[in-house]
């Protein structure tokens, strides 16, 4: 048994198929689709298509040996899948290599008869193939190939196929994955057959026949899938069951490929495409750069606002600044509640702590600053204006929908934009600047650290989300950024005491 690996390194030793549906081409797709890294050594060049084999060219056996040694001299192999070999001499080269290298896991698909009915193995090589069976861990014959290994006539019933598989398992000390695809009937069973201490055990995997012409390369694909999954899990039964389920899914979607006019290929990646898509997920750094650039024009607008320019150079009328602070105080009270809601939704404890600390900071720190400028009586008399109300409605509605990731994205601009604006304006201010205490708050290293943490949390959430969630997060972020601009742009007078 191979050492279990997250990404098994699987070597396919087989012939080619220029249409990509069988042979090494199918093996590599199958290995990748089932979570492995595929490698390939070519035993034969086959001129074939979905209708059948036209010609076979076998390269010199010495070159086959060189290919095998080139791989094993450099790469630690976790599993080997063997397919078409073609001649006794080729089988001998592979058998000698197996003896020398001793791969931890070997699966043999004893390719002798293709789905199309073509004979793919020289008749004089059958004895050599049967000897090779004793050197592998699992053999995966179709019904005609099982008959070759059992030196019997082709089985016409599932019971007869299981009996042949039992004889092969006992004679060669090998596991046999018997397959019912060549039998008639609605049901399509497979079975893992083993001989242990003189007794034959059978684990069956039921299935139903799928009405399709897309069965080209099913044997190659199944054996490669089993090799990959066993190398990953160490469990033969689980690997066989999961591989059969994957193969059925791939067969069902094969016709969607529209490849060939005969027995078409299966769609090896159909499940992955449907569940994961083909869009490359961005990194957290990609998200950060993209989102910041997307609001670039909005950030430029904020810099050009009279309020921000006046705040920066100290010429902003005091009444306008007090009106802004009064609305900000009202905003921060509900903003703190939304931060607390994000803490409740956060799945990770460190994120929970961050949002909870931010909620406390919004109340304890920033409201204290507001109260140093405004009397409690003045604050009690203030009502939220339409701009404040719209921003809070956006945040509260996002919180009510209950998607933590989208809510976190909606909260980010209040960190990121304020820290960006505050830090740059603070650099322009002086000790006697009338609003220096406000600028100090948003230029503090602690606020910069909190902003960096918020960016890190949100962009990592976006990078690890599905595409639909990532789009929703980006939209919530941009909406909040637009509300930030509107908040700075609103013209306000001093609150009445």
C-alpha positions in Angstrom: 0.0 0.0 0.0 1.3 3.5 -0.9 1.9 6.2 1.6 -1.3 8.3 1.5 -1.0 11.7 0.0 -3.2 14.7 -0.5 -2.1 14.9 -4.1 -1.0 11.4 -5.3 1.7 11.2 -8.0 0.3 8.7 -10.4 2.1 7.2 -13.4 0.1 5.9 -16.4 1.9 3.4 -18.6 -0.3 3.0 -21.7 -1.0 3.7 -25.3 -2.3 6.8 -26.9 -5.6 8.0 -28.3 -5.4 11.0 -30.6 -9.0 11.8 -30.0 -8.3 12.2 -26.3 -11.0 9.8 -25.1 -9.0 6.7 -24.1 -5.5 5.6 -23.3 -3.0 7.9 -21.7 -5.0 11.0 -22.6 -8.0 9.7 -20.7 -5.8 8.5 -17.9 -4.3 11.9 -17.3 -7.7 13.6 -17.3 -9.0 10.9 -14.9 -6.1 11.3 -12.5 -6.5 15.1 -12.5 -10.3 14.9 -12.1 -9.8 12.6 -9.1 -7.3 14.7 -7.3 -3.9 13.4 -8.5 -0.9 14.6 -10.4 -0.6 12.5 -13.6 2.5 11.3 -15.4 2.7 9.3 -18.6 4.9 6.7 -20.3 3.9 5.7 -23.8 3.8 2.0 -24.8 2.2 2.4 -28.2 1.0 5.0 -30.6 -2.5 4.2 -31.7 -4.3 5.6 -34.7 -7.9 5.5 -33.6 -11.0 7.6 -33.3 -14.5 7.1 -31.8 -15.2 4.4 -34.4 -12.2 2.2 -33.8 -8.5 1.4 -34.2 -6.8 1.9 -37.5 -3.2 1.1 -36.8 -0.8 0.6 -33.8 2.9 1.5 -33.8 5.0 0.1 -30.9 8.2 2.1 -30.3 11.3 0.1 -29.5 11.1 -1.6 -26.1 14.4 -0.1 -25.1 12.9 3.4 -25.5 10.0 2.3 -23.2 12.6 1.3 -20.6 14.3 4.6 -20.9 11.0 6.5 -20.4 10.2 4.4 -17.3 13.7 4.9 -15.8 13.6 8.7 -16.5 10.4 9.0 -14.4 11.4 6.7 -11.5 14.9 8.1 -11.3 13.6 11.5 -10.5 10.0 11.3 -9.1 8.7 9.4 -6.1 5.7 7.5 -7.5 2.7 6.9 -5.3 0.7 4.7 -7.8 1.0 3.2 -11.2 -1.8 2.5 -13.6 -0.9 0.2 -16.5 -3.1 0.1 -19.7 -2.3 -1.1 -23.2 0.9 -3.0 -23.5 0.5 -4.7 -26.9 3.3 -7.3 -27.1 5.0 -9.8 -24.9 8.3 -7.9 -25.2 6.6 -4.7 -24.0 5.0 -6.6 -21.1 8.4 -8.0 -20.2 10.0 -4.5 -20.0 7.2 -3.3 -17.7 7.5 -6.4 -15.5 11.2 -6.0 -15.1 10.8 -2.3 -14.2 8.1 -3.2 -11.6 10.6 -5.8 -10.1 13.3 -3.2 -9.9 11.4 -0.1 -8.7 8.7 -1.7 -6.6 6.0 1.0 -6.8 3.9 1.0 -3.7 0.6 0.6 -5.6 -0.1 -0.9 -9.1 -3.4 -1.1 -10.9 -3.6 -3.0 -14.2 -6.2 -2.4 -16.8 -5.6 -5.5 -18.9 -6.4 -3.9 -22.2 -7.1 -6.6 -24.7 -10.4 -5.7 -26.2 -11.6 -2.1 -26.8 -15.2 -1.0 -26.3 -15.5 -0.9 -30.1 -14.6 -4.6 -30.2 -11.1 -4.1 -31.6 -8.3 -6.5 -30.4 -5.6 -4.4 -28.8 -3.3 -7.1 -27.4 -1.3 -9.5 -29.5 -2.6 -13.1 -29.0 0.9 -14.4 -28.1 1.1 -11.8 -25.3 -1.8 -13.2 -23.3 0.4 -15.6 -21.3 2.8 -12.7 -20.5 -0.2 -10.6 -19.4 -1.5 -13.3 -17.1 2.0 -13.5 -15.5 2.0 -9.7 -15.0 -1.3 -9.9 -13.1 0.6 -11.5 -10.2 2.8 -8.4 -9.9 0.0 -5.9 -9.4 -2.4 -5.0 -6.6 -5.6 -4.6 -8.6 -6.7 -5.7 -12.1 -9.7 -4.1 -13.7 -10.8 -6.2 -16.7 -14.0 -5.9 -18.7 -16.0 -9.1 -19.3 -14.0 -10.2 -22.4 -10.7 -9.4 -20.8 -11.7 -11.2 -17.6 -12.3 -14.3 -19.8 -8.7 -13.9 -21.2 -7.3 -13.8 -17.6 -9.4 -16.7 -16.4 -8.7 -18.7 -19.6 -12.4 -19.3 -20.1 -15.2 -18.4 -22.4 -16.7 -14.9 -22.2 -19.2 -14.7 -19.3 -22.8 -14.2 -20.2 -24.1 -13.5 -16.7 -23.0 -11.5 -13.7 -22.8 -14.6 -11.6 -20.4 -16.2 -14.1 -18.3 -13.0 -14.3 -18.0 -13.0 -10.5 -16.9 -16.7 -10.5 -14.2 -15.9 -13.1 -13.1 -13.0 -11.0 -12.8 -15.2 -7.9 -10.7 -17.7 -9.8 -8.3 -15.0 -11.1 -8.1 -13.4 -7.6 -7.2 -16.8 -5.9 -4.8 -17.9 -8.7 -2.8 -14.7 -8.8 -3.2 -13.3 -5.3 -4.7 -10.1 -6.7 -7.8 -7.9 -6.2 -10.1 -7.9 -9.2 -12.6 -5.1 -10.0 -15.1 -7.0 -12.0 -17.2 -4.8 -14.3 -20.7 -5.6 -15.7 -20.7 -3.1 -18.5 -20.5 -5.6 -21.3 -23.4 -7.7 -20.0 -27.0 -7.0 -21.0 -29.7 -5.6 -18.8 -30.7 -2.4 -17.1 -28.5 -3.0 -14.1 -24.7 -2.3 -14.3 -23.0 -3.8 -11.3 -19.3 -3.7 -10.4 -17.6 -5.7 -7.7 -14.3 -5.8 -5.8 -13.3 -9.4 -5.5 -10.5 -10.6 -3.2 -9.2 -13.9 -2.1 -8.0 -14.0 1.5 -6.9 -17.1 3.3 -8.5 -19.3 0.6 -11.8 -17.6 0.8 -13.2 -15.2 -1.8 -14.9 -12.0 -0.7 -17.1 -9.9 -2.9 -18.1 -6.2 -2.4 -20.6 -5.2 -4.9 -21.3 -1.7 -6.2 -24.7 -1.5 -7.8 -25.5 0.8 -10.7 -27.9 1.5 -13.6 -27.0 1.5 -17.2 -26.9 5.0 -18.8 -28.4 5.3 -22.2 -25.6 6.9 -24.2 -23.0 6.3 -26.9 -20.3 8.1 -24.8 -18.5 5.1 -23.4 -15.2 5.4 -25.1 -12.3 5.1 -22.6 -14.4 4.1 -19.6 -12.1 1.3 -18.6 -9.0 3.5 -18.8 -10.7 6.2 -16.9 -12.1 4.0 -14.1 -8.8 2.2 -13.4 -6.9 5.5 -13.3 -9.5 6.9 -10.9 -9.2 4.0 -8.6 -5.4 4.1 -8.5 -5.5 7.8 -7.7 -8.2 7.5 -4.9 -6.5 4.5 -3.3 -3.2 6.4 -3.2 -5.0 9.3 -1.5 -7.1 7.3 1.0 -5.6 3.8 1.4 -9.1 2.3 1.2 -9.8 0.0 -1.8 -13.6 -0.2 -1.2 -14.0 3.5 -0.8 -11.8 4.2 -3.8 -13.8 1.8 -6.0 -17.2 3.1 -4.9 -16.2 6.8 -5.3 -14.6 6.1 -8.7 -17.7 4.4 -10.0 -19.8 7.3 -8.8 -17.5 9.8 -10.6 -17.5 7.7 -13.7 -21.3 7.6 -13.9 -21.4 11.4 -13.6 -18.8 11.7 -16.3 -20.7 9.3 -18.6 -24.0 11.2 -18.1 -22.4 14.4 -19.4 -20.3 12.9 -22.2 -22.7 13.8 -25.0 -22.4 17.5 -24.1 -18.8 17.4 -25.4 -20.0 16.6 -29.0 -16.8 14.8 -29.8 -16.9 12.2 -32.6 -19.7 10.4 -34.4 -19.1 6.9 -32.9 -18.6 5.9 -29.3 -17.8 9.3 -27.9 -15.7 10.0 -24.8 -16.9 10.7 -21.3 -16.7 14.2 -19.8 -14.0 13.7 -17.2 -14.3 17.2 -15.6 -18.1 17.6 -15.9 -18.6 17.5 -12.1 -15.7 19.9 -11.4 -16.9 22.3 -14.0 -20.5 22.3 -12.6 -19.5 22.5 -9.0 -16.5 24.8 -9.2 -16.6 26.4 -12.6 -13.6 27.4 -14.6 -13.0 30.9 -13.2 -9.7 31.3 -11.5 -10.2 32.4 -8.0 -8.3 35.6 -7.0 -5.9 35.8 -4.1 -6.7 38.1 -1.2 -4.1 40.5 -2.6 -5.9 40.5 -6.0 -9.2 41.3 -4.3 -7.6 44.2 -2.3 -6.0 45.7 -5.4 -9.1 45.3 -7.6 -11.6 46.7 -5.0 -9.4 49.7 -4.2 -9.0 50.5 -7.9 -12.7 50.1 -8.5 -13.4 52.9 -6.1 -10.5 55.1 -7.4 -12.8 57.6 -9.1 -14.9 57.8 -5.9 -11.9 58.4 -3.7 -10.8 61.2 -6.0 -14.2 62.7 -5.7 -13.9 62.6 -1.9 -10.6 64.4 -2.1 -12.1 67.2 -4.2 -15.1 67.8 -1.9 -15.2 71.2 -0.3 -15.7 69.7 3.1 -12.6 67.5 2.8 -10.5 70.3 1.4 -11.6 72.6 4.2 -11.0 69.9 6.8 -7.5 69.4 5.5 -6.4 73.0 5.4 -8.4 74.1 8.5 -10.6 76.5 6.6 -13.8 74.5 7.1 -16.4 76.6 9.0 -16.9 75.3 12.6 -20.7 75.0 12.2 -20.2 72.7 9.2 -17.8 70.5 11.1 -20.1 70.3 14.2 -23.0 69.4 11.9 -20.9 66.6 10.4 -19.8 65.4 13.9 -23.5 65.3 15.1 -24.5 63.1 12.2 -21.4 60.9 12.6 -22.3 60.4 16.3 -25.8 59.1 15.3 -24.2 56.9 12.6 -21.7 55.4 15.0 -24.3 54.2 17.4 -26.0 52.0 14.8 -22.7 51.2 13.2 -21.5 49.8 16.5 -24.6 47.5 16.6 -23.8 46.3 13.1 -20.2 45.6 14.1 -21.5 43.6 17.0 -23.8 41.7 14.7 -20.8 40.8 12.5 -19.1 39.5 15.7 -22.1 37.2 16.3 -22.0 35.9 12.7 -18.2 35.4 12.5 -17.3 31.7 12.3 -13.7 32.2 13.6 -13.0 33.3 17.1 -10.2 35.8 16.1 -12.6 37.5 13.7 -15.3 37.6 16.4 -12.9 39.3 18.7 -11.9 41.8 16.0 -15.5 42.9 15.2 -16.5 43.0 18.9 -13.4 45.2 19.8 -14.3 47.4 16.8 -17.8 47.8 18.1 -16.6 48.8 21.5 -14.1 51.3 19.9 -16.8 52.9 17.9 -18.7 53.8 21.0 -16.0 54.3 23.7 -13.4 56.1 21.5 -15.1 58.0 18.8 -18.2 59.1 20.7 -15.9 60.4 23.4 -14.3 62.6 20.7 -17.7 63.8 19.5 -18.7 64.7 23.1 -15.6 66.8 23.5 -16.9 69.0 20.6 -20.7 68.7 21.3 -22.8 68.9 24.4 -24.9 66.0 25.4 -28.0 68.2 25.1 -27.0 69.0 21.5 -26.5 65.4 20.6 -29.9 64.4 22.1 -31.6 67.0 19.9 -30.1 65.8 16.6 -32.1 63.7 14.2 -30.5 61.6 11.4 -30.5 63.4 8.1 -31.4 61.5 4.8 -27.8 60.8 4.1 -27.1 59.2 7.5 -30.4 57.3 7.3 -29.6 55.9 3.9 -26.2 54.6 4.9 -27.5 53.0 8.1 -30.4 51.4 6.2 -27.9 49.9 3.8 -25.8 48.4 6.7 -28.8 47.3 8.8 -30.4 45.6 5.7 -27.1 43.8 4.9 -26.8 42.6 8.5 -30.4 41.4 8.5 -29.7 39.2 5.4 -27.4 37.2 7.6 -24.5 36.6 5.2 -21.4 37.3 7.3 -19.1 37.7 4.3 -21.2 40.3 2.6 -21.7 42.2 5.8 -18.0 42.3 6.5 -17.5 43.7 3.0 -20.1 46.4 3.7 -18.3 47.4 6.9 -14.9 47.7 5.3 -15.1 51.2 3.7 -15.7 52.9 7.0 -12.3 51.6 8.0 -10.4 51.8 4.8 -11.6 55.2 3.4 -11.5 57.0 6.8 -8.0 55.7 7.4 -6.8 56.7 4.0 -8.4 60.2 4.2 -7.4 60.8 7.8 -3.8 59.8 7.4 -3.3 62.0 4.3 -5.0 65.0 5.9 -3.1 64.6 9.1 0.2 64.8 7.2 -0.9 68.3 6.0 -2.0 69.6 9.4 -0.1 71.5 12.1 -0.2 71.7 15.8 -2.6 74.7 15.8 -4.9 73.1 13.2 -8.5 73.6 14.5 -9.5 70.0 13.8 -6.2 68.3 14.8 -7.8 66.1 17.5 -10.2 64.6 14.9 -7.4 64.0 12.4 -5.2 62.5 15.2 -7.9 59.8 15.8 -7.9 58.5 12.2 -4.1 58.8 11.8 -3.2 56.8 14.9 -1.2 53.6 14.4 -3.9 51.6 16.2 -6.5 52.6 13.7 -4.1 51.8 10.8 -3.6 48.4 12.4 -7.4 47.8 12.7 -7.9 48.9 9.1 -5.2 46.5 7.9 -6.8 43.7 9.9 -10.3 44.5 8.4 -8.8 44.5 4.9 -7.1 41.2 5.6 -10.3 39.5 6.9 -12.6 40.8 4.1 -10.2 40.1 1.2 -9.5 36.6 2.4 -13.2 35.9 2.8 -13.7 37.1 -0.8 -10.8 35.1 -2.2 -12.1 31.9 -0.6 -15.8 32.4 -1.6 -17.6 31.2 -4.7 -18.0 33.7 -7.5 -21.6 34.7 -6.7 -20.7 35.5 -3.1 -17.6 37.4 -4.2 -19.7 39.5 -6.5 -22.2 40.2 -3.8 -19.4 41.2 -1.5 -17.9 43.6 -4.1 -21.3 45.2 -4.6 -21.8 45.7 -0.9 -18.3 47.2 -0.6 -18.9 49.7 -3.4 -22.3 50.7 -2.1 -20.8 51.5 1.3 -18.0 53.4 -0.4 -20.6 55.5 -2.3 -22.4 56.2 1.0 -19.1 57.4 2.5 -18.7 59.9 -0.3 -22.3 61.1 0.2 -21.6 61.4 3.9 -18.6 63.7 3.3 -20.5 65.6 0.6 -23.6 66.5 2.6 -23.8 70.2 3.6 -24.8 70.6 7.3 -25.1 73.3 9.8 -24.3 73.2 13.5 -26.9 71.3 15.7 -29.1 73.3 17.8 -28.4 73.1 21.5 
